[in-house]
Amino acid sequence: MAPQAALSAPRAVRVRVPATSANLGPGFDALGLALALRNEVVAREADGVRVAVEGEGAGRLSSGGDNVVARGVRLAFEAAGRPFKGVELTCRNRIPTARGLGSSAAAWVGGLMAGNALLGTPLSRDALLALAARAEGHPDNVAAALHGGLTVSCLVGDRVAAVTLPVPAGVAWVVLVPAVTSSTAEARGVLPVQVPRADAVFNVQRTALLLAALQAGRLDALGDALDDRLHQPYRRRLFPWMPGVVEAARAAGALGCVLSGAGPSLLAVAPDAVAGDVGGAMEAALRTAGVRGDARALPVDMDGTVAGAA
């Protein structure tokens, strides 16, 4: 006999999942920040898989079973031990793809949440997080996308430990999205297998300082706290314009400016009063380097992924 939860499962669901910026400088594969830019997934029970993509990725992302959102739905059914016959998906995408803003994580989380909701939510959030982290390969983006806010996460065997922290008021998070794209695999491929102990200690110190500064509202400490030696120095060869943009952001009043995830987007942290100036300076510096891009300040998304009836 089918579980009672499955008997009451809705036949169509709507899921909203935020963009995320991972690492925040020194917190490589551990820190993620959810931003108020959301993809929306509408899922309906169906025979076979059909995917309609609107907005970002339209005409490029798969419309079949290998679409990542569809794979997430299937993964939820398999984890719940239920047969998967198919799904009809409408994906309204606002998160730019291949830009370091968690579009892949949003697809996995959105699909998993949609599949779980169609089944009547037999899987816990902890189970969904573990599935998403395994599919994505690291927990930082998926944890922030699922839970919202500033999320600290780490792999513990087959599960993910995650804690969401408050973010101080008065801080603007300015995202510069270049017109060029980047491959996460390529951005990870330039990283060394081993790093000097001094660099590891450097990042542990900065990550601890970053979390302490944000929780204490010590914005004056963020300039030092956002520095990194584990990934950004190596990835600059992929984004040679990065130092110029970072310098321009700081000159305009930013407290710091870091690569968003694997790039190429950049994330500047600035006082609210100068957010517009910082965004304009970042766009101008990128344009000087011969690359187009758009900057905007995005609020922190504290809700994470939400699902309901469509």
N, C-alpha and C positions, 0 to 999 in steps of 0.2 A: 504493500500500500504506500502511496506517495506521502511524504511528510506533509503535515498540516500547513507549514509555511509555504510550500510549493503550491498547494491548492488555492491559496489566497493571493498568489503572486499576480501583479498587474500585467496586462498584456502589452502595454506600452509605457516606457519610462523616459524621463528627461534627466540628464546628468550635466552638471556644470563644473568645470575643472579649471583651476587657475594656472597661469604661467608661473615659472619659477626661475630663480637665479641661484646657481649653486656655487659653492666654494667661498664666496665673499672675500676673496684674497687668500688668506692662509688656511682656511678650513677645508682643504682638499678632500672631496668625497665624504664630508661630514656635515657641512652646513648648507642649508637651503632656505631661501626666502620666497614666500608666495606673493605674487604681485597681482593687482586687480586688472587682469586682462584674461578673459575667460573663453575657453572653447565650450561648445554645447553639443551634446550628443542626444539624439532622440532614437530610441531603440524599440523595435516592435518584433514580436514573434513572427517567424516566417519559415517557409520551406526553402532552403538554400540561402546564400549570402548575397545581399545587394547593399552597396554603399554609395550614397550620394554625398559629395564633398562640396561645400560652399565656402567661399572666402579663401583664406590662405591654403595653398596646396591644391586648389580646384584645377582639374585637368592634369595634375601631376601625380597625386596620390592614388593608390590602387582603389578600384571600385569592387574588388572581389575579396575572397577569403584571406588573401595575404595582407590586406589592410591591417595595420597594427591595432586599431580599435576593434575590428572584428576578431582578431586573434585574442585580444583581451577578453571579449565576451566568451569565446570558446574556452579559454583557460579557466574562467570562473565556473563554467558548466562542468568541465573535467575535474576541477578541484572539489566540487560539490558532489561528484559521482552521479551526475545527471546526463542523459543523452542530449547531444547538441544536434538539432535538425537544421538550424539556420537562424538568421536574423536580418531584418531590414534596418539599416542605419542611415540617419541623416546627420552629418557632421558639419556644424557651423563653426569654422575655425577662425579665430582672431589672433592666435599666437603664431608669429612668424616661424616658418620651418627652417631647420638647419642654421639657427642663429644663436644658439646658446641660451635659449629661454625656455627650455623644458618641453618642447613640442612633443618629443617622443615619450617622455614621462607622462604628459597629459593624455596621450593616446592610450598608453597601457592602463593608466588609472581610470580613465573614462570608460574604456571597454570593460574592465573588471567590475567597476561599480555598476555599469549598465547590466551586465550579465547577472551579477548578484541580485540586483533589484528585480530583474525579470523572474528570478527563481524564488523570490520572497525573502531575500537576505539571509540565507543559511550560513554565509561566511562572515566572520567577524572582521573588524577593521584591521586588527593585527594580522589576520590571515591574508587579507587583501594586500597589505603592505609587504608582507614577505613574498607573495607571488609577484608583485610589481617590481620589487627590488631584484628578484632573481631574473625576471624577464629583461629588465633594463641593464642589469650588470652592476649597479651601485645604488645605494639607498637615498642619496641626498635630495635629488629632484623629486622622486616619487613620494618621499616622506613629507616634504613641504607641500606638494600638490594635494596630498590626501588630507593632511591635518591643518594646513594653513599656517600663517605667521612665520616666525623665524624658528626653524626646526633643526635640532641637533640629532643626528642619527648614526648608528653604527650596526654592522652585522655581528650577530652573536649566534654562531652556528647556523641553523636554518631559519632563525627569526631575525627581526630587526628591532632594536631598542631605539625609541624615538621620544624626544621631549620637545614640546613647543614652548617658546619663551615670548614674553611681551616685548614690544619694540617701542622705544621712547618716542614721544610726540616731538614735533618741531624738526624732524629729520625728513628730507626729501630723498627719494631714490630715483635718480635720473638715468634712464636707459637710452643708450645710443644704439640704434639698429642699423648697421651698414647694409647697403644694397647687395653686397656679396655674401655668399654662404660659406659654410665650413663643415667638414666632416668630423664628427666626434672621434671616429676611429683614427683619422689622420692626426687630430690634435692629441690623442693619447699615444700615438705611435712615436711622437717626437720626445716623449718623456723617458728619462733614463730608468733602468731597472733598479739601480741603487743610487743613493744620494749620500753626500758627506754627513756625518753625525752633526756637525755644526749647523747644517741647513735644517736638519730635522728638529733640532733644539730651537732654532730660530722660529720655525713655524709653530711649534707647540706653544712657545711663549706668546707669539702674536695672536694665535687663536684664543688662548686664555684671556689675553688682554682685550681682544675684541668683544668677547661675550661679557666680560666684567664691565667694560666701558658702556656697552649698550644697556645693560641692566641698571647701572648706576647713573645713567644719563650723563656720563663724562664724555661729551662730544669732543673735548679737546684732546682726548687720547686716541681718537679714531685714526688720525693721520699715521701714527706709528703702527697701530693695530692692523691696518689693512695691507701691510707689506707681506711679501711672500717670496720664498725661494724654491718651492717644490715644483711649480708648474708654469707660472707666468714667464720666467726668464727663458725657458725652452720654447714656449709657444710664440715668442716675439718674432721668430723667424717666419712664422705663418702670417703674422699681422705686423709688418714692419712699421705701420703708421701708429701703432698703439702708444709708444712713448710720447709722441707729439700730442695725441689726444689727451692722455693723462696729464701732461704738463699744462695744457690749455684749461682743462677742468679745474685743476688746482689753482691756477692763476685767476680764474673767475670766481673762486671762493669755495670750491669743493673741499671737503675734509679728506677725501681720498677717491680713487677711481681704479676699478679692478676689471679684469676680464670676467664676463658673465658666463659661468660654466666653462665649456670648451671654446667659447667664442663663436663668431667674431664680435658679438655685441659687447659693449662695455657698460658697467654699472658705476655711476658716481654717487657718493653719499655727500649731501650738502645741506646746510641750513635752509629751511623753507624759503626764506627771504631772497635767496640768490639762485633758486632752482632754475628759473628761466634764463638767467645769465650763463649758468653752467651748461645748460643744454645748448644754447646758441654757440658758446665757445667750442664745445665738442663737435658740433656740426661743421663749424668753420674750419677747425683743424683737420677734420677728416676730408673735407672738400679740398683743402690745400694739398693733401696727399693724393688727390685724384680719385677719391672714392665718395660716392653719394651716401647719405644716411640721414635718418630722422631721429631726433631725440625727444623724449617726453618724460615727465615725472609721473610715476605710477604709485598709487597708494599701496600699502601692504594689505594683502587679502588675508583676513583672519578666519574666514569661514572654511577654507579648504574645499574639498569636493563634496557637493551636495547632490542628492538624487531624490526624485519624486515622480509621481504619476504624470504622464504627458497629457 
